[in-house]
Amino acid sequence: MPEIVPKNKAPGVDFCGVDEYYYIVRSDLGCYMRSTNFHEGKDLEVFSLHSSCQGGDHYLAHEDDLFYIIKGDNYRRVSNMNKDLGSVVYSLHPNCRGGDHYLSASRYFYIIFQKRGVYRMVTNMNEDKDAVEYTLHPACKDGLYYWGVRKYYYFVKPVMNGGIQYYKSTNFHENLNAETFSFHSDVVNMLPGGMAITYGPAYGRWEPIKTISNDSSTPIVWNKKITKKVGYNKQKMTSVEHNWKISMTTTYQSGALTEAIAKYQFSLTAEYGGKRVNTEQENWNEATEIEEAISVTVQPNEKMYIWQFEMGLGKEAVLFCRDMKFTSDSTPPTDIPLPPSNK
C-alpha cells in the first residue's frame, strides 16, 4: 500500500487542533480542512488559507483559540487563519528552533526533535518559559505528523495493514492511555498521498483508441477522423468533495480542489502512490470528445495501432491526455510523454 507523504517531504502540510476541532493544513493548496472527528469524518469543512498564513513550516493551535504559524525562526500568531485576524509576529527562542514537529496541549507548547528522540515543553516559545525536556517513548518516535487537542496528544503513524491510522495518548514519554484510530476515507483524501490509498496508486499508460487493418496487397492511405476523449474526469472525481462543505473563495470552484489534489498525487514518487509527472500543462477542463483528422499509410497485410495517453488512480481514469502515438505493433508504447515533476 502507498505511504502518506511525511511532513519533512511535504512543505506547507501539517495538523493542528484546538477545543473540539482538528485541522489539516494544506498550505501547498492554499486551504485547510476542519473536522470534529477524523475517525468518523464528521463536520468536514474546507476553508481558504489567507495569503499571509501560507508558506508556514509548522502550524499549531493553542487552547486560547490562537493559531501559530512558524516560518523560519519566527512565528505568526492569529485568531483566524482564513482572515489573518489579530496577527502578531514573534521570534522563536533559540532553544525552540529547529524542531521537526510542533504542537500544543494542556497549556504547553511541545517541540519534537525526532533525531534526538526528545521533546521540549514550554509555556512560551518566544521566552522558552518553564522549559523541560523528556525522552520520547519508542512508540511515539516515528510519527509522520503530530498535533494536540486539550490534554491529548495525537500523531499519524506510517501506513500499516489496516490502512492509515493515528494514535491518541496522554503522555509522550510513557505513552499512557494510548488508543488507535483509523482515518475516515473522506479525511484520507485530504492527506498528501491519500488519494492513492483511497483509489489505488497512480498509473500512466497508452490506451488503444483505433486499429486500422490493411488486408490488401497494396498500401492504403487511411484519411479519416477519429474520436478521442480529452480532459479531466471531473464528474467522477468531484465525488471526493461530496461530504466536504467547501467554504472557500472563488479560487476553488466545484471540483477544482479535487483537481489540485489529483495533480499533486500524480507528481509524487511511486512510494507515495504517484507517477512523478507534471500534469499542469494538460487540459484539465471537463473531459469531452473531440474529433481529430488522421492521415496514415498502412502497408500491405499490416495493421496500424493508434494510442492515447491517460493518467488514472487505481482503476479510475482521471486525465485523458492530448498525446497520441501510432505503432505497427499491438504492444503499447512504454514511454511517458509528460515532463517529470520536482517532487
MOLIN-V213484 format. One record per residue. N is the residue number from 0. RES is the residue in one small letter. PHI is phi in whole degrees, 0 to 359 (NA if undefined). OMEGA is omega in whole degrees, -180 to 180 (* if undefined). NEAR is the number of other ideal C-beta (glycine too) atoms within 8 Angstrom. Layout:
# MOLIN-V213484
n & res & phi & omega & near
N & RES & PHI & OMEGA & NEAR
N & RES & PHI & OMEGA & NEAR
This chain:
# MOLIN-V213484
n & res & phi & omega & near
0 & m & NA & 179 & 6
1 & p & 300 & 179 & 11
2 & e & 266 & 167 & 11
3 & i & 283 & 179 & 14
4 & v & 291 & -180 & 11
5 & p & 289 & -176 & 9
6 & k & 303 & -176 & 10
7 & n & 288 & 176 & 5
8 & k & 241 & -178 & 5
9 & a & 228 & -179 & 10
10 & p & 305 & 177 & 6
11 & g & 85 & 180 & 11
12 & v & 254 & 179 & 13
13 & d & 196 & 174 & 14
14 & f & 245 & 168 & 13
15 & c & 204 & -178 & 14
16 & g & 199 & 176 & 11
17 & v & 202 & -177 & 11
18 & d & 54 & -178 & 7
19 & e & 264 & -174 & 4
20 & y & 252 & 169 & 10
21 & y & 248 & -179 & 14
22 & y & 229 & 167 & 14
23 & i & 244 & -179 & 13
24 & v & 264 & 174 & 14
25 & r & 241 & 179 & 14
26 & s & 300 & 178 & 16
27 & d & 297 & 178 & 10
28 & l & 254 & 178 & 9
29 & g & 73 & -177 & 9
30 & c & 207 & 172 & 12
31 & y & 212 & 179 & 12
32 & m & 253 & 177 & 14
33 & r & 242 & -179 & 11
34 & s & 212 & 173 & 15
35 & t & 262 & 179 & 7
36 & n & 197 & 180 & 10
37 & f & 292 & -177 & 11
38 & h & 290 & -178 & 8
39 & e & 266 & -178 & 6
40 & g & 66 & -174 & 12
41 & k & 270 & 172 & 7
42 & d & 52 & -179 & 7
43 & l & 280 & -180 & 13
44 & e & 223 & -178 & 11
45 & v & 246 & -178 & 14
46 & f & 241 & 171 & 12
47 & s & 288 & 175 & 11
48 & l & 263 & -178 & 14
49 & h & 304 & -176 & 12
50 & s & 303 & 179 & 6
51 & s & 287 & -180 & 7
52 & c & 259 & -180 & 13
53 & q & 272 & 176 & 10
54 & g & 79 & 179 & 5
55 & g & 287 & 174 & 14
56 & d & 280 & -179 & 6
57 & h & 215 & 177 & 11
58 & y & 231 & 174 & 15
59 & l & 213 & 180 & 15
60 & a & 232 & -175 & 13
61 & h & 247 & -176 & 11
62 & e & 294 & 176 & 10
63 & d & 275 & 179 & 4
64 & d & 65 & 177 & 8
65 & l & 249 & 178 & 10
66 & f & 253 & -178 & 15
67 & y & 240 & -178 & 16
68 & i & 243 & -176 & 13
69 & i & 269 & 176 & 13
70 & k & 231 & -178 & 9
71 & g & 64 & -178 & 5
72 & d & 260 & 179 & 5
73 & n & 232 & 173 & 10
74 & y & 223 & 179 & 11
75 & r & 255 & 179 & 13
76 & r & 252 & -179 & 12
77 & v & 224 & 176 & 14
78 & s & 262 & -179 & 7
79 & n & 204 & -178 & 10
80 & m & 284 & 179 & 14
81 & n & 281 & -176 & 8
82 & k & 239 & -179 & 6
83 & d & 58 & -178 & 11
84 & l & 282 & 174 & 7
85 & g & 60 & -173 & 8
86 & s & 288 & 175 & 9
87 & v & 209 & -176 & 6
88 & v & 244 & 177 & 7
89 & y & 234 & 173 & 9
90 & s & 268 & 174 & 6
91 & l & 283 & 173 & 12
92 & h & 298 & -180 & 11
93 & p & 311 & 180 & 6
94 & n & 287 & -178 & 8
95 & c & 256 & -178 & 12
96 & r & 267 & 172 & 8
97 & g & 78 & 178 & 3
98 & g & 289 & 176 & 11
99 & d & 278 & 179 & 8
100 & h & 214 & 177 & 12
101 & y & 229 & 175 & 13
102 & l & 206 & 179 & 13
103 & s & 220 & 176 & 14
104 & a & 197 & 175 & 12
105 & s & 50 & 176 & 7
106 & r & 74 & -175 & 4
107 & y & 252 & 167 & 10
108 & f & 261 & -179 & 15
109 & y & 243 & 179 & 15
110 & i & 240 & -175 & 13
111 & i & 261 & 176 & 15
112 & f & 250 & -171 & 12
113 & q & 294 & -178 & 10
114 & k & 295 & 178 & 5
115 & r & 278 & -180 & 5
116 & g & 72 & -179 & 8
117 & v & 226 & 170 & 10
118 & y & 225 & -177 & 12
119 & r & 248 & 178 & 13
120 & m & 252 & 176 & 12
121 & v & 219 & 175 & 16
122 & t & 262 & 178 & 7
123 & n & 207 & -176 & 9
124 & m & 282 & 178 & 13
125 & n & 280 & -176 & 8
126 & e & 251 & -176 & 7
127 & d & 57 & -173 & 11
128 & k & 284 & 178 & 7
129 & d & 56 & -174 & 8
130 & a & 288 & 174 & 9
131 & v & 207 & -180 & 6
132 & e & 241 & 177 & 7
133 & y & 228 & 174 & 9
134 & t & 279 & 177 & 6
135 & l & 289 & 173 & 13
136 & h & 297 & -179 & 11
137 & p & 309 & -179 & 5
138 & a & 289 & -176 & 7
139 & c & 254 & -173 & 13
140 & k & 280 & -169 & 9
141 & d & 259 & 179 & 6
142 & g & 295 & 177 & 12
143 & l & 276 & 177 & 10
144 & y & 213 & 179 & 12
145 & y & 227 & 171 & 14
146 & w & 203 & -180 & 16
147 & g & 227 & 174 & 14
148 & v & 218 & -177 & 12
149 & r & 55 & -177 & 8
150 & k & 263 & -175 & 5
151 & y & 254 & 177 & 10
152 & y & 244 & -178 & 15
153 & y & 234 & 173 & 15
154 & f & 206 & 180 & 12
155 & v & 270 & 180 & 13
156 & k & 259 & 175 & 10
157 & p & 305 & -177 & 7
158 & v & 300 & 177 & 9
159 & m & 249 & 180 & 7
160 & n & 300 & -179 & 4
161 & g & 275 & 180 & 5
162 & g & 96 & -177 & 11
163 & i & 281 & -174 & 12
164 & q & 226 & 172 & 12
165 & y & 228 & -174 & 12
166 & y & 243 & -179 & 15
167 & k & 236 & -178 & 11
168 & s & 213 & 175 & 14
169 & t & 250 & -178 & 7
170 & n & 198 & -178 & 10
171 & f & 277 & -178 & 13
172 & h & 264 & 175 & 10
173 & e & 241 & -179 & 6
174 & n & 56 & -178 & 10
175 & l & 285 & 175 & 7
176 & n & 53 & -176 & 7
177 & a & 291 & 175 & 9
178 & e & 228 & -179 & 7
179 & t & 238 & 179 & 8
180 & f & 226 & 172 & 10
181 & s & 265 & 175 & 9
182 & f & 280 & 171 & 13
183 & h & 294 & -177 & 11
184 & s & 301 & 179 & 8
185 & d & 292 & 177 & 11
186 & v & 276 & -180 & 15
187 & v & 305 & -178 & 13
188 & n & 297 & 179 & 11
189 & m & 273 & -179 & 11
190 & l & 282 & 179 & 13
191 & p & 294 & -174 & 12
192 & g & 95 & -174 & 15
193 & g & 292 & -179 & 13
194 & m & 299 & 180 & 13
195 & a & 288 & 176 & 17
196 & i & 284 & -179 & 14
197 & t & 285 & -173 & 8
198 & y & 257 & -174 & 8
199 & g & 120 & -178 & 8
200 & p & 299 & 179 & 10
201 & a & 290 & 173 & 13
202 & y & 226 & 172 & 8
203 & g & 222 & -176 & 11
204 & r & 207 & 177 & 7
205 & w & 270 & 179 & 9
206 & e & 252 & 178 & 9
207 & p & 288 & 178 & 9
208 & i & 241 & 179 & 9
209 & k & 195 & 173 & 7
210 & t & 238 & -180 & 8
211 & i & 247 & -179 & 11
212 & s & 248 & 173 & 6
213 & n & 237 & -179 & 13
214 & d & 268 & -178 & 4
215 & s & 269 & -179 & 7
216 & s & 261 & 179 & 4
217 & t & 230 & 178 & 5
218 & p & 297 & 176 & 8
219 & i & 235 & 174 & 8
220 & v & 256 & -179 & 8
221 & w & 265 & -172 & 11
222 & n & 231 & -176 & 6
223 & k & 215 & 175 & 6
224 & k & 256 & 174 & 7
225 & i & 243 & 179 & 10
226 & t & 254 & 176 & 7
227 & k & 222 & 178 & 11
228 & k & 263 & -180 & 9
229 & v & 228 & 177 & 10
230 & g & 124 & -171 & 13
231 & y & 258 & 178 & 14
232 & n & 284 & -171 & 12
233 & k & 296 & -176 & 11
234 & q & 301 & -179 & 6
235 & k & 285 & -173 & 8
236 & m & 285 & -180 & 14
237 & t & 290 & 174 & 11
238 & s & 298 & 176 & 6
239 & v & 302 & -174 & 11
240 & e & 271 & -172 & 11
241 & h & 301 & -180 & 6
242 & n & 260 & 176 & 6
243 & w & 257 & 170 & 12
244 & k & 268 & -177 & 6
245 & i & 268 & 179 & 10
246 & s & 246 & -172 & 7
247 & m & 235 & 177 & 10
248 & t & 286 & -179 & 5
249 & t & 291 & 177 & 4
250 & t & 305 & -178 & 7
251 & y & 237 & 171 & 11
252 & q & 282 & -179 & 5
253 & s & 305 & 178 & 6
254 & g & 89 & -176 & 10
255 & a & 289 & 179 & 9
256 & l & 292 & 177 & 14
257 & t & 298 & 177 & 11
258 & e & 301 & -180 & 12
259 & a & 296 & 179 & 10
260 & i & 293 & 179 & 13
261 & a & 295 & 177 & 14
262 & k & 302 & 179 & 11
263 & y & 298 & -179 & 11
264 & q & 298 & 179 & 14
265 & f & 296 & -176 & 15
266 & s & 282 & -176 & 13
267 & l & 282 & 176 & 18
268 & t & 283 & -177 & 7
269 & a & 299 & 179 & 9
270 & e & 303 & -178 & 7
271 & y & 253 & 175 & 13
272 & g & 79 & -180 & 16
273 & g & 254 & 180 & 16
274 & k & 235 & 179 & 11
275 & r & 54 & 176 & 10
276 & v & 233 & 177 & 13
277 & n & 261 & -178 & 10
278 & t & 254 & -175 & 12
279 & e & 302 & -175 & 5
280 & q & 274 & 177 & 5
281 & e & 283 & 180 & 9
282 & n & 280 & 180 & 8
283 & w & 259 & 170 & 9
284 & n & 286 & -180 & 7
285 & e & 302 & -174 & 7
286 & a & 302 & 177 & 10
287 & t & 223 & 178 & 8
288 & e & 272 & 178 & 6
289 & i & 231 & 177 & 8
290 & e & 257 & 178 & 7
291 & e & 224 & -179 & 8
292 & a & 284 & -178 & 7
293 & i & 235 & 174 & 10
294 & s & 226 & -179 & 6
295 & v & 224 & 175 & 9
296 & t & 256 & -180 & 7
297 & v & 249 & -177 & 13
298 & q & 287 & -178 & 8
299 & p & 304 & 176 & 8
300 & n & 55 & 177 & 7
301 & e & 233 & 179 & 8
302 & k & 235 & 175 & 10
303 & m & 239 & -179 & 13
304 & y & 251 & 179 & 13
305 & i & 249 & -175 & 14
306 & w & 239 & 174 & 14
307 & q & 232 & -179 & 12
308 & f & 272 & 177 & 15
309 & e & 223 & 176 & 12
310 & m & 246 & 180 & 15
311 & g & 204 & 177 & 11
312 & l & 233 & -177 & 14
313 & g & 61 & 178 & 8
314 & k & 254 & -173 & 5
315 & e & 258 & 174 & 11
316 & a & 290 & -177 & 8
317 & v & 247 & -173 & 12
318 & l & 225 & 178 & 15
319 & f & 263 & -172 & 12
320 & c & 279 & -177 & 13
321 & r & 280 & -173 & 6
322 & d & 293 & 174 & 7
323 & m & 233 & 176 & 11
324 & k & 221 & 178 & 9
325 & f & 240 & 178 & 8
326 & t & 223 & 175 & 9
327 & s & 261 & -177 & 7
328 & d & 241 & -180 & 5
329 & s & 281 & 177 & 4
330 & t & 280 & -178 & 4
331 & p & 299 & 173 & 8
332 & p & 300 & -177 & 7
333 & t & 247 & -178 & 3
334 & d & 284 & 177 & 4
335 & i & 249 & -173 & 7
336 & p & 278 & -178 & 6
337 & l & 261 & 179 & 12
338 & p & 291 & 179 & 6
339 & p & 290 & 176 & 7
340 & s & 273 & 178 & 11
341 & n & 260 & 179 & 5
342 & k & 287 & * & 7
